[in-house]
Amino acid sequence: MGIGTTLTSLVIDYRTVTICGILGALSSIGCLFYSGFNQILIFAPVFIFMMVIPGHVLNHAACKQKKS
């Protein structure tokens, strides 16, 4: 998902989302060191940082551009 976020942000040329995608992809490597339920607990904050925050940033930018 981090790679997908990064590629999407490169297409739309939005640097903040690119950085979040790259950091999220690198952070998700930590999931390899845990198993079972602990893996989900590691992935949840990474997912929020990688998908939810950039989504809100993009939505805010789109609403701001729409008003202009």
PDB file of N, CA, C and O in Angstrom:
ATOM      1  N   MET A   1       0.813  -1.193   0.000  1.00  0.00           N
ATOM      2  CA  MET A   1       0.000   0.000   0.000  1.00  0.00           C
ATOM      3  C   MET A   1       0.860   1.262   0.000  1.00  0.00           C
ATOM      4  O   MET A   1       0.481   2.278  -0.582  1.00  0.00           O
ATOM      5  N   GLY A   2       1.999   1.194   0.642  1.00  0.00           N
ATOM      6  CA  GLY A   2       2.900   2.347   0.649  1.00  0.00           C
ATOM      7  C   GLY A   2       3.427   2.656  -0.729  1.00  0.00           C
ATOM      8  O   GLY A   2       3.554   3.821  -1.105  1.00  0.00           O
ATOM      9  N   ILE A   3       3.735   1.622  -1.487  1.00  0.00           N
ATOM     10  CA  ILE A   3       4.214   1.823  -2.854  1.00  0.00           C
ATOM     11  C   ILE A   3       3.095   2.401  -3.714  1.00  0.00           C
ATOM     12  O   ILE A   3       3.339   3.279  -4.541  1.00  0.00           O
ATOM     13  N   GLY A   4       1.873   1.916  -3.525  1.00  0.00           N
ATOM     14  CA  GLY A   4       0.728   2.455  -4.264  1.00  0.00           C
ATOM     15  C   GLY A   4       0.483   3.910  -3.939  1.00  0.00           C
ATOM     16  O   GLY A   4       0.206   4.711  -4.831  1.00  0.00           O
ATOM     17  N   THR A   5       0.583   4.260  -2.663  1.00  0.00           N
ATOM     18  CA  THR A   5       0.424   5.655  -2.253  1.00  0.00           C
ATOM     19  C   THR A   5       1.512   6.525  -2.868  1.00  0.00           C
ATOM     20  O   THR A   5       1.246   7.633  -3.334  1.00  0.00           O
ATOM     21  N   THR A   6       2.728   6.019  -2.864  1.00  0.00           N
ATOM     22  CA  THR A   6       3.843   6.772  -3.432  1.00  0.00           C
ATOM     23  C   THR A   6       3.679   6.975  -4.934  1.00  0.00           C
ATOM     24  O   THR A   6       3.900   8.076  -5.438  1.00  0.00           O
ATOM     25  N   LEU A   7       3.297   5.932  -5.644  1.00  0.00           N
ATOM     26  CA  LEU A   7       3.111   6.061  -7.092  1.00  0.00           C
ATOM     27  C   LEU A   7       1.971   7.010  -7.438  1.00  0.00           C
ATOM     28  O   LEU A   7       2.083   7.808  -8.369  1.00  0.00           O
ATOM     29  N   THR A   8       0.884   6.925  -6.696  1.00  0.00           N
ATOM     30  CA  THR A   8      -0.236   7.836  -6.926  1.00  0.00           C
ATOM     31  C   THR A   8       0.175   9.284  -6.701  1.00  0.00           C
ATOM     32  O   THR A   8      -0.175  10.170  -7.481  1.00  0.00           O
ATOM     33  N   SER A   9       0.921   9.514  -5.625  1.00  0.00           N
ATOM     34  CA  SER A   9       1.343  10.884  -5.341  1.00  0.00           C
ATOM     35  C   SER A   9       2.346  11.407  -6.363  1.00  0.00           C
ATOM     36  O   SER A   9       2.393  12.606  -6.634  1.00  0.00           O
ATOM     37  N   LEU A  10       3.147  10.506  -6.927  1.00  0.00           N
ATOM     38  CA  LEU A  10       4.064  10.940  -7.989  1.00  0.00           C
ATOM     39  C   LEU A  10       3.298  11.327  -9.252  1.00  0.00           C
ATOM     40  O   LEU A  10       3.702  12.236  -9.977  1.00  0.00           O
ATOM     41  N   VAL A  11       2.189  10.632  -9.509  1.00  0.00           N
ATOM     42  CA  VAL A  11       1.372  10.958 -10.679  1.00  0.00           C
ATOM     43  C   VAL A  11       0.692  12.307 -10.494  1.00  0.00           C
ATOM     44  O   VAL A  11       0.656  13.118 -11.420  1.00  0.00           O
ATOM     45  N   ILE A  12       0.150  12.551  -9.297  1.00  0.00           N
ATOM     46  CA  ILE A  12      -0.553  13.818  -9.063  1.00  0.00           C
ATOM     47  C   ILE A  12       0.406  14.918  -8.628  1.00  0.00           C
ATOM     48  O   ILE A  12      -0.004  16.068  -8.469  1.00  0.00           O
ATOM     49  N   ASP A  13       1.688  14.577  -8.433  1.00  0.00           N
ATOM     50  CA  ASP A  13       2.740  15.523  -8.090  1.00  0.00           C
ATOM     51  C   ASP A  13       2.438  16.259  -6.784  1.00  0.00           C
ATOM     52  O   ASP A  13       2.336  17.485  -6.748  1.00  0.00           O
ATOM     53  N   TYR A  14       2.298  15.469  -5.709  1.00  0.00           N
ATOM     54  CA  TYR A  14       2.025  16.019  -4.385  1.00  0.00           C
ATOM     55  C   TYR A  14       3.082  15.482  -3.431  1.00  0.00           C
ATOM     56  O   TYR A  14       3.054  14.304  -3.073  1.00  0.00           O
ATOM     57  N   ARG A  15       3.999  16.323  -3.024  1.00  0.00           N
ATOM     58  CA  ARG A  15       5.184  15.896  -2.284  1.00  0.00           C
ATOM     59  C   ARG A  15       4.876  15.353  -0.893  1.00  0.00           C
ATOM     60  O   ARG A  15       5.517  14.393  -0.467  1.00  0.00           O
ATOM     61  N   THR A  16       3.931  15.927  -0.180  1.00  0.00           N
ATOM     62  CA  THR A  16       3.602  15.470   1.172  1.00  0.00           C
ATOM     63  C   THR A  16       3.148  14.019   1.171  1.00  0.00           C
ATOM     64  O   THR A  16       3.560  13.237   2.028  1.00  0.00           O
ATOM     65  N   VAL A  17       2.312  13.660   0.227  1.00  0.00           N
ATOM     66  CA  VAL A  17       1.802  12.297   0.139  1.00  0.00           C
ATOM     67  C   VAL A  17       2.922  11.345  -0.284  1.00  0.00           C
ATOM     68  O   VAL A  17       2.948  10.194   0.150  1.00  0.00           O
ATOM     69  N   THR A  18       3.837  11.809  -1.115  1.00  0.00           N
ATOM     70  CA  THR A  18       4.983  10.990  -1.511  1.00  0.00           C
ATOM     71  C   THR A  18       5.832  10.624  -0.300  1.00  0.00           C
ATOM     72  O   THR A  18       6.233   9.471  -0.138  1.00  0.00           O
ATOM     73  N   ILE A  19       6.100  11.596   0.535  1.00  0.00           N
ATOM     74  CA  ILE A  19       6.913  11.355   1.721  1.00  0.00           C
ATOM     75  C   ILE A  19       6.205  10.393   2.674  1.00  0.00           C
ATOM     76  O   ILE A  19       6.831   9.480   3.211  1.00  0.00           O
ATOM     77  N   CYS A  20       4.912  10.592   2.886  1.00  0.00           N
ATOM     78  CA  CYS A  20       4.154   9.683   3.761  1.00  0.00           C
ATOM     79  C   CYS A  20       4.128   8.266   3.202  1.00  0.00           C
ATOM     80  O   CYS A  20       4.223   7.303   3.963  1.00  0.00           O
ATOM     81  N   GLY A  21       4.003   8.126   1.908  1.00  0.00           N
ATOM     82  CA  GLY A  21       3.993   6.805   1.287  1.00  0.00           C
ATOM     83  C   GLY A  21       5.315   6.087   1.431  1.00  0.00           C
ATOM     84  O   GLY A  21       5.349   4.896   1.739  1.00  0.00           O
ATOM     85  N   ILE A  22       6.404   6.802   1.211  1.00  0.00           N
ATOM     86  CA  ILE A  22       7.736   6.200   1.341  1.00  0.00           C
ATOM     87  C   ILE A  22       8.012   5.806   2.788  1.00  0.00           C
ATOM     88  O   ILE A  22       8.479   4.699   3.055  1.00  0.00           O
ATOM     89  N   LEU A  23       7.724   6.709   3.716  1.00  0.00           N
ATOM     90  CA  LEU A  23       7.946   6.386   5.128  1.00  0.00           C
ATOM     91  C   LEU A  23       7.035   5.258   5.598  1.00  0.00           C
ATOM     92  O   LEU A  23       7.443   4.430   6.412  1.00  0.00           O
ATOM     93  N   GLY A  24       5.817   5.220   5.098  1.00  0.00           N
ATOM     94  CA  GLY A  24       4.911   4.136   5.459  1.00  0.00           C
ATOM     95  C   GLY A  24       5.376   2.794   4.935  1.00  0.00           C
ATOM     96  O   GLY A  24       5.279   1.787   5.635  1.00  0.00           O
ATOM     97  N   ALA A  25       5.878   2.769   3.715  1.00  0.00           N
ATOM     98  CA  ALA A  25       6.395   1.522   3.143  1.00  0.00           C
ATOM     99  C   ALA A  25       7.614   1.039   3.917  1.00  0.00           C
ATOM    100  O   ALA A  25       7.749  -0.157   4.174  1.00  0.00           O
ATOM    101  N   LEU A  26       8.488   1.943   4.285  1.00  0.00           N
ATOM    102  CA  LEU A  26       9.668   1.557   5.060  1.00  0.00           C
ATOM    103  C   LEU A  26       9.294   1.121   6.475  1.00  0.00           C
ATOM    104  O   LEU A  26       9.895   0.195   7.019  1.00  0.00           O
ATOM    105  N   SER A  27       8.311   1.779   7.067  1.00  0.00           N
ATOM    106  CA  SER A  27       7.893   1.426   8.419  1.00  0.00           C
ATOM    107  C   SER A  27       7.170   0.088   8.467  1.00  0.00           C
ATOM    108  O   SER A  27       7.218  -0.608   9.482  1.00  0.00           O
ATOM    109  N   SER A  28       6.512  -0.271   7.397  1.00  0.00           N
ATOM    110  CA  SER A  28       5.776  -1.542   7.404  1.00  0.00           C
ATOM    111  C   SER A  28       6.714  -2.749   7.415  1.00  0.00           C
ATOM    112  O   SER A  28       6.271  -3.874   7.644  1.00  0.00           O
ATOM    113  N   ILE A  29       7.991  -2.524   7.172  1.00  0.00           N
ATOM    114  CA  ILE A  29       8.963  -3.607   7.273  1.00  0.00           C
ATOM    115  C   ILE A  29       9.010  -4.132   8.709  1.00  0.00           C
ATOM    116  O   ILE A  29       9.341  -5.296   8.931  1.00  0.00           O
ATOM    117  N   GLY A  30       8.685  -3.292   9.671  1.00  0.00           N
ATOM    118  CA  GLY A  30       8.644  -3.719  11.069  1.00  0.00           C
ATOM    119  C   GLY A  30       7.653  -4.833  11.321  1.00  0.00           C
ATOM    120  O   GLY A  30       7.783  -5.565  12.302  1.00  0.00           O
ATOM    121  N   CYS A  31       6.663  -4.977  10.453  1.00  0.00           N
ATOM    122  CA  CYS A  31       5.680  -6.058  10.594  1.00  0.00           C
ATOM    123  C   CYS A  31       6.316  -7.430  10.392  1.00  0.00           C
ATOM    124  O   CYS A  31       5.778  -8.434  10.860  1.00  0.00           O
ATOM    125  N   LEU A  32       7.434  -7.484   9.715  1.00  0.00           N
ATOM    126  CA  LEU A  32       8.096  -8.765   9.465  1.00  0.00           C
ATOM    127  C   LEU A  32       8.680  -9.370  10.738  1.00  0.00           C
ATOM    128  O   LEU A  32       8.887 -10.581  10.809  1.00  0.00           O
ATOM    129  N   PHE A  33       8.944  -8.546  11.732  1.00  0.00           N
ATOM    130  CA  PHE A  33       9.575  -9.017  12.952  1.00  0.00           C
ATOM    131  C   PHE A  33       8.578  -9.471  14.007  1.00  0.00           C
ATOM    132  O   PHE A  33       8.985  -9.937  15.071  1.00  0.00           O
ATOM    133  N   TYR A  34       7.294  -9.350  13.742  1.00  0.00           N
ATOM    134  CA  TYR A  34       6.256  -9.748  14.685  1.00  0.00           C
ATOM    135  C   TYR A  34       5.306 -10.726  14.010  1.00  0.00           C
ATOM    136  O   TYR A  34       5.222 -10.780  12.783  1.00  0.00           O
ATOM    137  N   SER A  35       4.601 -11.486  14.810  1.00  0.00           N
ATOM    138  CA  SER A  35       3.631 -12.424  14.246  1.00  0.00           C
ATOM    139  C   SER A  35       2.320 -12.335  15.013  1.00  0.00           C
ATOM    140  O   SER A  35       2.269 -11.851  16.144  1.00  0.00           O
ATOM    141  N   GLY A  36       1.277 -12.807  14.375  1.00  0.00           N
ATOM    142  CA  GLY A  36      -0.039 -12.850  15.014  1.00  0.00           C
ATOM    143  C   GLY A  36      -0.643 -11.480  15.215  1.00  0.00           C
ATOM    144  O   GLY A  36      -0.537 -10.596  14.365  1.00  0.00           O
ATOM    145  N   PHE A  37      -1.284 -11.326  16.369  1.00  0.00           N
ATOM    146  CA  PHE A  37      -2.006 -10.088  16.673  1.00  0.00           C
ATOM    147  C   PHE A  37      -1.065  -8.891  16.804  1.00  0.00           C
ATOM    148  O   PHE A  37      -1.454  -7.763  16.502  1.00  0.00           O
ATOM    149  N   ASN A  38       0.161  -9.127  17.249  1.00  0.00           N
ATOM    150  CA  ASN A  38       1.119  -8.023  17.395  1.00  0.00           C
ATOM    151  C   ASN A  38       1.443  -7.381  16.053  1.00  0.00           C
ATOM    152  O   ASN A  38       1.742  -6.189  15.984  1.00  0.00           O
ATOM    153  N   GLN A  39       1.386  -8.164  15.003  1.00  0.00           N
ATOM    154  CA  GLN A  39       1.651  -7.633  13.669  1.00  0.00           C
ATOM    155  C   GLN A  39       0.587  -6.606  13.282  1.00  0.00           C
ATOM    156  O   GLN A  39       0.902  -5.591  12.661  1.00  0.00           O
ATOM    157  N   ILE A  40      -0.650  -6.860  13.641  1.00  0.00           N
ATOM    158  CA  ILE A  40      -1.737  -5.922  13.355  1.00  0.00           C
ATOM    159  C   ILE A  40      -1.553  -4.643  14.160  1.00  0.00           C
ATOM    160  O   ILE A  40      -1.820  -3.549  13.664  1.00  0.00           O
ATOM    161  N   LEU A  41      -1.097  -4.781  15.405  1.00  0.00           N
ATOM    162  CA  LEU A  41      -0.878  -3.600  16.244  1.00  0.00           C
ATOM    163  C   LEU A  41       0.251  -2.721  15.715  1.00  0.00           C
ATOM    164  O   LEU A  41       0.234  -1.507  15.923  1.00  0.00           O
ATOM    165  N   ILE A  42       1.216  -3.306  15.046  1.00  0.00           N
ATOM    166  CA  ILE A  42       2.286  -2.530  14.430  1.00  0.00           C
ATOM    167  C   ILE A  42       1.789  -1.874  13.143  1.00  0.00           C
ATOM    168  O   ILE A  42       2.132  -0.730  12.844  1.00  0.00           O
ATOM    169  N   PHE A  43       0.975  -2.614  12.385  1.00  0.00           N
ATOM    170  CA  PHE A  43       0.530  -2.123  11.083  1.00  0.00           C
ATOM    171  C   PHE A  43      -0.504  -0.993  11.200  1.00  0.00           C
ATOM    172  O   PHE A  43      -0.559  -0.127  10.327  1.00  0.00           O
ATOM    173  N   ALA A  44      -1.310  -0.987  12.245  1.00  0.00           N
ATOM    174  CA  ALA A  44      -2.376   0.016  12.387  1.00  0.00           C
ATOM    175  C   ALA A  44      -1.844   1.453  12.376  1.00  0.00           C
ATOM    176  O   ALA A  44      -2.332   2.262  11.587  1.00  0.00           O
ATOM    177  N   PRO A  45      -0.863   1.805  13.220  1.00  0.00           N
ATOM    178  CA  PRO A  45      -0.368   3.196  13.148  1.00  0.00           C
ATOM    179  C   PRO A  45       0.346   3.509  11.834  1.00  0.00           C
ATOM    180  O   PRO A  45       0.295   4.639  11.348  1.00  0.00           O
ATOM    181  N   VAL A  46       1.011   2.505  11.263  1.00  0.00           N
ATOM    182  CA  VAL A  46       1.666   2.710   9.971  1.00  0.00           C
ATOM    183  C   VAL A  46       0.612   3.011   8.910  1.00  0.00           C
ATOM    184  O   VAL A  46       0.808   3.893   8.074  1.00  0.00           O
ATOM    185  N   PHE A  47      -0.500   2.287   8.936  1.00  0.00           N
ATOM    186  CA  PHE A  47      -1.581   2.507   7.977  1.00  0.00           C
ATOM    187  C   PHE A  47      -2.169   3.901   8.126  1.00  0.00           C
ATOM    188  O   PHE A  47      -2.437   4.574   7.131  1.00  0.00           O
ATOM    189  N   ILE A  48      -2.369   4.334   9.355  1.00  0.00           N
ATOM    190  CA  ILE A  48      -2.919   5.677   9.589  1.00  0.00           C
ATOM    191  C   ILE A  48      -1.978   6.733   9.021  1.00  0.00           C
ATOM    192  O   ILE A  48      -2.419   7.682   8.373  1.00  0.00           O
ATOM    193  N   PHE A  49      -0.686   6.567   9.266  1.00  0.00           N
ATOM    194  CA  PHE A  49       0.290   7.533   8.772  1.00  0.00           C
ATOM    195  C   PHE A  49       0.409   7.484   7.251  1.00  0.00           C
ATOM    196  O   PHE A  49       0.659   8.504   6.609  1.00  0.00           O
ATOM    197  N   MET A  50       0.228   6.291   6.678  1.00  0.00           N
ATOM    198  CA  MET A  50       0.464   6.095   5.255  1.00  0.00           C
ATOM    199  C   MET A  50      -0.763   6.400   4.397  1.00  0.00           C
ATOM    200  O   MET A  50      -0.605   6.833   3.256  1.00  0.00           O
ATOM    201  N   MET A  51      -1.967   6.193   4.901  1.00  0.00           N
ATOM    202  CA  MET A  51      -3.167   6.326   4.078  1.00  0.00           C
ATOM    203  C   MET A  51      -4.141   7.397   4.574  1.00  0.00           C
ATOM    204  O   MET A  51      -4.643   8.189   3.776  1.00  0.00           O
ATOM    205  N   VAL A  52      -4.409   7.429   5.860  1.00  0.00           N
ATOM    206  CA  VAL A  52      -5.449   8.320   6.386  1.00  0.00           C
ATOM    207  C   VAL A  52      -4.994   9.779   6.379  1.00  0.00           C
ATOM    208  O   VAL A  52      -5.717  10.649   5.894  1.00  0.00           O
ATOM    209  N   ILE A  53      -3.821  10.050   6.903  1.00  0.00           N
ATOM    210  CA  ILE A  53      -3.333  11.429   6.958  1.00  0.00           C
ATOM    211  C   ILE A  53      -3.149  12.016   5.555  1.00  0.00           C
ATOM    212  O   ILE A  53      -3.603  13.135   5.317  1.00  0.00           O
ATOM    213  N   PRO A  54      -2.500  11.309   4.610  1.00  0.00           N
ATOM    214  CA  PRO A  54      -2.410  11.873   3.249  1.00  0.00           C
ATOM    215  C   PRO A  54      -3.778  12.052   2.593  1.00  0.00           C
ATOM    216  O   PRO A  54      -3.966  12.981   1.806  1.00  0.00           O
ATOM    217  N   GLY A  55      -4.726  11.182   2.903  1.00  0.00           N
ATOM    218  CA  GLY A  55      -6.076  11.339   2.356  1.00  0.00           C
ATOM    219  C   GLY A  55      -6.730  12.616   2.830  1.00  0.00           C
ATOM    220  O   GLY A  55      -7.373  13.317   2.048  1.00  0.00           O
ATOM    221  N   HIS A  56      -6.572  12.922   4.107  1.00  0.00           N
ATOM    222  CA  HIS A  56      -7.135  14.160   4.635  1.00  0.00           C
ATOM    223  C   HIS A  56      -6.428  15.386   4.059  1.00  0.00           C
ATOM    224  O   HIS A  56      -7.063  16.407   3.794  1.00  0.00           O
ATOM    225  N   VAL A  57      -5.123  15.282   3.869  1.00  0.00           N
ATOM    226  CA  VAL A  57      -4.373  16.396   3.274  1.00  0.00           C
ATOM    227  C   VAL A  57      -4.851  16.652   1.841  1.00  0.00           C
ATOM    228  O   VAL A  57      -5.070  17.798   1.450  1.00  0.00           O
ATOM    229  N   LEU A  58      -5.008  15.587   1.070  1.00  0.00           N
ATOM    230  CA  LEU A  58      -5.492  15.734  -0.307  1.00  0.00           C
ATOM    231  C   LEU A  58      -6.919  16.272  -0.351  1.00  0.00           C
ATOM    232  O   LEU A  58      -7.240  17.112  -1.192  1.00  0.00           O
ATOM    233  N   ASN A  59      -7.768  15.797   0.540  1.00  0.00           N
ATOM    234  CA  ASN A  59      -9.149  16.280   0.588  1.00  0.00           C
ATOM    235  C   ASN A  59      -9.199  17.764   0.928  1.00  0.00           C
ATOM    236  O   ASN A  59      -9.976  18.513   0.335  1.00  0.00           O
ATOM    237  N   HIS A  60      -8.377  18.189   1.876  1.00  0.00           N
ATOM    238  CA  HIS A  60      -8.332  19.605   2.242  1.00  0.00           C
ATOM    239  C   HIS A  60      -7.857  20.458   1.062  1.00  0.00           C
ATOM    240  O   HIS A  60      -8.403  21.532   0.805  1.00  0.00           O
ATOM    241  N   ALA A  61      -6.842  19.974   0.350  1.00  0.00           N
ATOM    242  CA  ALA A  61      -6.330  20.713  -0.814  1.00  0.00           C
ATOM    243  C   ALA A  61      -7.373  20.781  -1.915  1.00  0.00           C
ATOM    244  O   ALA A  61      -7.508  21.810  -2.578  1.00  0.00           O
ATOM    245  N   ALA A  62      -8.118  19.691  -2.119  1.00  0.00           N
ATOM    246  CA  ALA A  62      -9.149  19.689  -3.168  1.00  0.00           C
ATOM    247  C   ALA A  62     -10.287  20.644  -2.806  1.00  0.00           C
ATOM    248  O   ALA A  62     -10.792  21.362  -3.668  1.00  0.00           O
ATOM    249  N   CYS A  63     -10.687  20.653  -1.548  1.00  0.00           N
ATOM    250  CA  CYS A  63     -11.766  21.570  -1.132  1.00  0.00           C
ATOM    251  C   CYS A  63     -11.312  23.016  -1.241  1.00  0.00           C
ATOM    252  O   CYS A  63     -12.087  23.885  -1.641  1.00  0.00           O
ATOM    253  N   LYS A  64     -10.067  23.275  -0.890  1.00  0.00           N
ATOM    254  CA  LYS A  64      -9.526  24.629  -0.975  1.00  0.00           C
ATOM    255  C   LYS A  64      -9.456  25.095  -2.426  1.00  0.00           C
ATOM    256  O   LYS A  64      -9.754  26.250  -2.731  1.00  0.00           O
ATOM    257  N   GLN A  65      -9.058  24.186  -3.320  1.00  0.00           N
ATOM    258  CA  GLN A  65      -8.976  24.516  -4.746  1.00  0.00           C
ATOM    259  C   GLN A  65     -10.363  24.701  -5.345  1.00  0.00           C
ATOM    260  O   GLN A  65     -10.550  25.545  -6.221  1.00  0.00           O
ATOM    261  N   LYS A  66     -11.337  23.923  -4.884  1.00  0.00           N
ATOM    262  CA  LYS A  66     -12.692  24.016  -5.385  1.00  0.00           C
ATOM    263  C   LYS A  66     -13.337  25.358  -5.038  1.00  0.00           C
ATOM    264  O   LYS A  66     -14.111  25.908  -5.823  1.00  0.00           O
ATOM    265  N   LYS A  67     -13.007  25.882  -3.844  1.00  0.00           N
ATOM    266  CA  LYS A  67     -13.563  27.169  -3.425  1.00  0.00           C
ATOM    267  C   LYS A  67     -12.981  28.321  -4.228  1.00  0.00           C
ATOM    268  O   LYS A  67     -13.635  29.350  -4.398  1.00  0.00           O
ATOM    269  N   SER A  68     -11.774  28.164  -4.717  1.00  0.00           N
ATOM    270  CA  SER A  68     -11.096  29.255  -5.451  1.00  0.00           C
ATOM    271  C   SER A  68     -11.646  29.444  -6.832  1.00  0.00           C
ATOM    272  O   SER A  68     -11.182  30.317  -7.567  1.00  0.00           O
TER     273      SER A  68
END
